[in-house]
């Protein structure tokens, strides 16, 4: 029996824009149906809440700081392999349809098939724009176009889904991985007008985070909010009719693909997720960027696999995009790699009470090297253990939230004496992760925080270790020991 996996992702869709997460009245019946037939992961997080870096982790199984794509318009390192390359070399056909964002090109991509993926089905946003006449290209980038009632078949999402359905039908008897990377509901919000009419005047259900004044929070969050910063005692609601419209529109499009899957390969493994969320004026902030709040870092993650994943289940365990590639490699029984920085989720798919991770990690370095905006360089590293979330903002104050008692992340408890032991334990684990993944930004500054009285003195050699890239991959020669010129025997050792 063929092994087939379909990985569906949207852009800019947090859990507050998916019906089955219970945080919205926006309708997403097709995504909800996937959840009813599989497992919904309730504590799932992106590795970095920015489009390109989020995808770099999703498709390489390594964190952005490891693979080189830690900002938009930054290509993957030339020794980084995507899941398409790894599975292709194991004899699996891999199709990619939709937004790529990993070729160092502009937002739309270069229109060229990336290595490892089937060139016959490759279709990115540049290919889409090349199909349009100049006037329609311009209209497709203007939110006002929605008021002209554009037909569904003019949209990027619709054309991606058409191609995905053809791929499934053509390769129904083969092993394959198909990635369907949709741009919607990301702006400029193009869809038929009746979707927008459905949400005129709509406001999301009231949440405490909407009225967060950012008092006691990092200064760069306050600068980010600017004139939109919430005043003490001010009650706000959040609503975005065009974003809501495109959310329901792309759900309908996803429904067309699910129907094809159900009719042709009903036993296949299906994932649904998004790269990150959007503040949408929650906390007075907009877009996404240097923060680890659930608003933008927590994402929908749903898996359906009939006969293996129990239907209608919910997993509360910490879950991360970093585990997608190891899971796909395990599913296709392809060779595992010691360079992957996540773990296979297959045990957790069969038993949602099983936790793949005790903690997950989030990072941020820069939004984009082509833009001066978005705060510039605002490095952070964060850890979440299912209840507590610690964020180290290297150039600012740090944050600690108890998500059980403060799900809206309103009260920064970084200096709370009651949480010292928990805070320091998370901090130690975060530092170990930075060491284990060879984070190029690691230094004593992450360790010597104002609240960490027991931190060791600053030292020019920091932890004093050499941390070479591990050898064991067939794709490149192993590294040599600098001190001997011979093959290294221990990738982590005292230098000299």
Secondary structure by P-SEA (a helix, b strand, c coil): cbbbbbbbbbccccccccccccccccccaaaaaaaaaccccccccccccccaaaaaaaccccccccccccccccccccccccaaaaaaaabbbbbbccccccccccccccccccccccccccccaaaaaaaccaaaaaaaaccccccccccccccaaaaaaaaaaaaaaaaccccbbbbbbbccccccccccaaaaaaccccccccccccccccccccaaaaaaaccccccccbbbbbbbaaaaaaaaaaaaaaaaaaaaaaaccccbbbbbbccccccccccccccccccccccccbbbbbbbbcccccccccccccccccaaaaaaaaaaccccccccccccccccccccccccccbbbbbbccccccccccccbbbbbbcccccbbbbbcccbbbbbbccccccccccccccccccaaaaaaaaaaaaaaaaaaccccccccccccccccccccccccccccccccccccccbbbbccccccccccccccccc
